[in-house]
């Protein structure tokens, strides 16, 4: 069962990465909020922390700062996916 959940999480990470490229602040904010909710279930602490910080930027209206963090989030998504691959 856990491998199935990890597979779904990996798929989710790929979808988020695709949506982040060229996404507007609203879309980025929604993705960060979703990651903040799902990543802790898989022990992805660095990803959770970054998504939480970005969610706060979005909620406080700091959209330019939010968009500046997207490259770091994309890198973190890739790193997390690599970790998931090792577990599968």
DABELQUI-V542640 format. One record per pair of residues at least 6 apart in sequence whose ideal C-beta (glycine too) atoms are under 7 Angstrom apart, sorted by sequence separation. I is the first residue (numbers start at 0). J is the second residue. If there is no record, write none. Layout:
BEGIN
i/j
I/J
I/J
END
This chain:
BEGIN
i/j
18/26
19/27
38/46
39/47
56/64
57/65
38/47
56/65
19/30
18/30
34/46
35/47
38/50
53/65
15/30
35/50
53/68
34/50
35/51
15/34
31/50
35/54
53/72
31/53
32/54
49/71
31/54
49/72
11/37
28/54
31/57
49/75
8/37
28/57
46/75
27/57
45/75
8/41
24/57
46/79
5/41
43/79
28/65
24/62
27/65
27/66
24/65
24/66
27/69
19/69
19/72
19/73
16/73
16/76
15/76
12/76
12/79
12/80
9/80
9/83
8/83
5/83
5/86
6/87
5/87
2/87
END
